[in-house]
């Protein structure tokens, strides 16, 4: 189920039938099929902020295919090791140093691919701890412009690192620009390059694209992860939401709105799922800045999602805002849920630009 502010595209949940057709042609086990569909939806929701609308369906298809392939590989590996009664711990092997050396070499090669100014700026910011204001003064620029340049540099570095680590060259001239646009979340550039169609047609990028986005999600320097298991975690999630939003530049009423929505969603996790997490991310899109909240759990799910999104319905029967209240507090709001599989909520608040 998806709800957006006016002008936004239709919801992630509408991809469910498409994903089920893709996965259903490869898996027969209903439980495994449901798991792959739910994971695909969750990953697509998490990556949406950096994907052009036209790339959403191709990204979901590619992600589903990759998840099925991964499932097959795990099953094959399990069969090969079925004779083992226990998994023995093995000490670090002689190849570990080789792997670390290869990774370090890949970083060096990736850095060398960046323009000198981006390379020096990224090293100064990430390793030496220099602030964007200091770099802006040196470059004769503004902190915002420097932050945007560093963001682009990180996106390029992620692509070049994976290429260097795998010692592979993109098969077509279009691959590198598409991967750069995906890595950097440049939605306008994705539209210009028709990135969605390219993902479907190019096996190389269909493997690399989701890997780039997923690694960005898990390792993003802007991510704040808050495990949620008890009421104290609800308070922690609310406080961290205020802190992240304040760093973006929100103030006054907006801080209250964001923290209230996060508190409600976190309380739902404690009430129904017992365990989950809230991930807070500073986001940018077409010159806008904002906060994205992803709340995930593996609880019982919501049996009647349509009813849960109706005004006046509180998910835990109390005086809480419920999903409709959270939807009104935020600018973008999406929820997907499967019975006995869990629920993922993604909501975003954008900072109003000064006139």
C-alpha positions in Angstrom: 0.0 0.0 0.0 1.4 3.4 -0.9 0.4 6.9 -0.2 2.3 9.9 -1.6 1.9 13.6 -1.7 0.2 15.0 -4.8 2.3 14.6 -7.9 4.2 11.5 -6.9 4.0 8.2 -8.6 1.9 5.2 -7.7 3.0 2.9 -5.0 5.6 0.2 -4.6 2.8 -2.3 -3.6 1.6 -2.2 -7.2 4.8 -4.0 -8.2 3.7 -7.0 -6.2 1.9 -8.9 -9.0 4.8 -8.2 -11.4 7.4 -9.5 -8.9 5.3 -12.5 -8.2 5.1 -13.4 -11.9 8.9 -13.1 -12.2 9.6 -15.1 -9.0 6.8 -17.6 -9.7 8.4 -18.6 -12.9 11.5 -19.6 -11.0 10.3 -20.9 -7.6 7.6 -23.4 -6.8 7.8 -23.3 -3.0 5.1 -20.8 -1.8 7.0 -19.9 1.4 10.2 -19.2 -0.5 8.3 -17.2 -3.1 6.6 -15.0 -0.5 10.0 -14.4 1.2 11.6 -13.3 -2.0 8.7 -11.1 -3.0 8.7 -9.4 0.4 12.5 -8.9 0.4 12.3 -7.5 -3.1 9.6 -5.0 -2.1 11.6 -3.9 1.0 14.8 -3.4 -1.0 13.0 -1.5 -3.7 11.3 0.8 -1.2 14.6 1.4 0.5 16.3 2.3 -2.8 13.4 4.3 -4.2 14.7 7.7 -3.1 17.7 7.3 -5.6 15.7 5.7 -8.4 13.8 7.4 -11.2 10.2 6.3 -11.4 10.9 4.6 -14.7 13.7 2.5 -13.1 11.6 1.2 -10.2 10.0 -1.8 -12.0 13.2 -2.8 -13.8 15.1 -2.5 -10.5 12.5 -4.7 -8.7 12.7 -7.3 -11.5 16.5 -7.4 -11.4 16.5 -7.6 -7.6 14.0 -10.5 -7.6 16.1 -12.4 -10.2 19.3 -11.9 -8.1 17.6 -13.0 -4.9 16.3 -16.2 -6.6 19.8 -16.9 -7.9 21.2 -16.3 -4.5 18.6 -18.7 -3.0 19.6 -21.4 -5.5 23.3 -20.9 -4.7 22.6 -21.3 -0.9 20.6 -24.4 -1.5 23.3 -25.9 -3.6 25.9 -25.1 -1.0 23.7 -26.6 1.8 23.4 -29.8 -0.2 27.2 -30.0 -0.7 27.8 -29.6 3.1 24.8 -31.7 4.2 27.2 -34.5 5.5 28.7 -32.1 8.1 27.1 -32.4 11.5 28.7 -29.2 12.8 30.3 -26.1 11.3 33.8 -26.0 12.5 35.4 -22.6 13.2 38.5 -22.1 11.0 41.3 -19.8 11.9 42.3 -17.0 9.5 43.9 -18.5 6.4 46.9 -17.4 4.4 44.6 -16.0 1.8 43.2 -13.4 4.2 46.1 -11.0 3.8 45.8 -11.4 0.0 42.2 -10.4 0.1 42.9 -7.3 2.3 45.8 -6.3 -0.1 43.5 -6.7 -3.1 40.9 -4.5 -1.5 43.4 -1.8 -0.6 44.7 -1.9 -4.2 41.1 -1.6 -5.5 40.6 1.5 -3.3 43.8 3.0 -4.7 42.8 2.3 -8.3 39.3 3.8 -7.7 40.7 6.9 -6.1 43.0 7.4 -9.1 40.0 7.4 -11.4 38.6 10.5 -9.6 39.5 14.0 -10.8 42.3 15.4 -8.7 40.1 18.0 -6.9 37.4 15.4 -6.0 40.1 12.9 -4.9 41.9 15.4 -2.7 38.7 16.8 -1.3 37.3 13.3 -0.4 40.6 12.3 1.3 40.7 15.5 3.2 37.1 15.2 4.4 36.9 11.5 5.1 40.4 10.8 6.4 41.6 14.1 7.7 38.3 15.2 9.1 38.1 18.6 7.4 34.7 20.3 7.4 32.9 21.3 4.2 33.1 24.9 5.4 36.9 24.7 5.5 37.1 23.1 2.0 34.6 25.7 0.7 36.8 28.5 1.8 39.9 26.9 0.2 38.0 26.3 -3.1 36.2 29.6 -3.2 32.9 27.8 -3.0 30.0 27.2 -0.5 29.6 24.4 2.0 26.5 23.2 0.2 28.3 23.0 -3.2 31.3 21.2 -1.6 28.9 18.7 0.0 27.3 18.0 -3.4 30.7 17.5 -5.0 31.8 15.1 -2.2 28.5 13.2 -2.7 29.3 12.8 -6.4 32.8 11.7 -5.6 31.6 9.0 -3.3 29.2 7.7 -5.9 32.0 7.5 -8.5 34.3 5.9 -6.0 31.8 3.1 -5.2 31.5 2.3 -8.9 35.2 2.4 -9.6 36.0 0.3 -6.5 33.7 -2.5 -7.5 35.1 -2.5 -11.1 38.7 -2.5 -9.8 38.0 -5.2 -7.2 36.5 -7.5 -9.8 39.1 -6.5 -12.4 36.4 -6.1 -15.0 35.6 -3.6 -17.7 32.0 -2.6 -18.5 30.8 -4.3 -21.7 29.2 -1.2 -23.2 30.0 2.6 -23.2 26.6 3.1 -21.5 27.3 0.9 -18.4 29.6 3.2 -16.5 27.3 6.3 -16.8 24.2 4.2 -15.8 26.1 2.8 -12.8 27.2 6.3 -11.8 23.7 7.6 -12.0 22.4 4.7 -9.9 25.2 5.0 -7.3 24.7 8.8 -6.9 20.9 8.7 -7.0 20.8 11.1 -9.9 17.2 10.5 -11.0 17.3 13.1 -13.8 20.4 11.5 -15.2 18.8 8.0 -14.9 15.9 9.3 -17.1 18.2 10.7 -19.7 20.1 7.4 -19.9 16.9 5.3 -19.7 18.6 3.4 -16.9 15.6 1.1 -16.2 15.6 -0.3 -19.7 19.4 -0.7 -19.6 19.1 -2.7 -16.4 16.8 -5.2 -18.1 19.0 -5.5 -21.2 22.5 -5.6 -19.6 23.4 -8.6 -17.5 26.5 -6.8 -16.2 24.6 -3.8 -14.9 21.7 -6.0 -13.6 24.3 -7.6 -11.2 26.2 -4.4 -10.4 23.2 -2.0 -10.0 21.4 -3.5 -7.1 24.8 -4.3 -5.4 25.7 -0.6 -5.6 22.4 0.5 -4.1 22.3 -2.1 -1.4 25.8 -1.5 -0.3 25.0 2.2 -0.2 22.0 1.5 2.0 23.9 -0.7 4.4 27.1 1.4 4.6 25.8 4.9 4.1 27.6 7.4 6.2 24.4 9.3 6.6 22.5 6.3 8.1 21.5 6.2 11.7 20.2 2.8 12.8 18.1 2.4 15.9 17.2 -1.2 17.1 13.7 -1.2 18.5 12.6 -3.8 21.0 11.2 -1.9 24.0 9.6 1.4 25.1 13.0 2.9 25.8 14.0 2.2 22.2 10.9 4.2 21.1 12.2 7.2 23.0 15.7 6.7 21.5 14.3 6.5 18.0 12.3 9.7 18.6 15.3 11.5 19.9 17.6 10.4 17.1 15.0 11.5 14.6 15.0 15.0 16.0 18.8 15.1 15.9 19.1 14.0 12.3 16.3 16.3 11.2 18.0 19.2 13.0 21.2 18.4 11.2 19.4 18.7 7.9 18.0 22.1 8.9 14.5 21.3 10.1 13.3 23.4 13.0 10.3 24.1 15.2 7.1 22.4 14.1 8.8 20.2 11.5 11.0 18.6 14.1 8.0 17.8 16.2 6.1 16.3 13.2 9.1 14.1 12.2 9.8 12.8 15.7 6.1 12.1 16.3 5.8 10.0 13.2 8.9 8.1 14.1 7.7 7.5 17.6 4.3 6.1 16.4 6.0 3.7 13.9 8.5 2.6 16.5 5.7 2.0 19.0 4.0 -0.2 16.5 7.1 -2.4 16.2 7.2 -2.8 20.0 3.5 -3.5 20.2 3.2 -6.0 17.5 6.5 -7.3 16.2 8.6 -7.1 19.4 11.7 -6.5 17.4 12.7 -4.4 14.4 14.7 -1.3 13.5 14.4 2.3 12.4 16.9 3.7 9.9 17.2 7.5 9.6 18.9 8.9 6.5 19.7 12.4 5.3 18.6 12.6 1.7 18.9 14.9 -1.3 16.9 15.0 -4.5 16.9 17.7 -7.2 18.2 20.3 -4.9 15.9 19.4 -2.0 17.1 18.0 1.4 15.1 15.9 3.8 15.0 13.0 6.1 13.9 9.5 5.1 12.7 7.0 7.7 12.7 3.2 7.0 11.1 1.1 9.7 11.3 -2.7 9.3 10.1 -5.6 11.3 9.6 -9.4 10.9 6.4 -9.5 12.9 2.9 -10.8 12.1 2.2 -8.2 9.4 -1.0 -6.2 8.9 -3.9 -8.4 7.8 -6.1 -5.6 6.5 -3.8 -2.9 5.2 -6.6 -0.9 3.6 -8.5 -0.6 6.9 -5.3 0.2 8.8 -4.8 3.2 6.4 -8.3 4.6 7.0 -8.7 7.7 9.2 -9.6 6.9 12.8 -8.0 3.5 12.8 -5.3 3.0 15.5 -3.1 0.0 14.8 -2.9 -0.8 18.5 -6.4 0.2 19.6 -5.3 3.2 21.7 -5.2 6.9 21.1 -2.2 6.7 18.8 -2.0 8.4 15.4 -1.9 5.1 13.5 -0.7 4.9 9.9 -3.1 7.6 8.6 -1.7 10.1 11.1 1.9 9.3 10.2 1.0 9.7 6.5 -0.4 13.2 7.1 2.7 14.3 9.1 5.1 13.3 6.4 5.4 14.3 2.7 5.8 10.8 1.3 4.6 7.6 2.9 4.7 4.0 1.8 3.9 0.7 3.6 4.1 -2.8 2.5 3.1 -5.8 4.7 2.7 -9.5 4.5 0.9 -11.7 7.1 3.5 -13.6 9.1 6.3 -12.0 7.1 6.5 -8.5 8.5 6.0 -4.8 7.6 8.2 -2.1 6.1 7.3 1.5 6.3 9.2 4.2 4.3 8.4 7.9 4.9 10.1 11.1 3.9 9.9 14.7 5.0 11.3 17.4 2.7 12.6 20.7 4.0 10.8 23.7 2.6 13.0 25.8 0.4 13.3 29.5 1.4 11.6 31.9 -1.0 
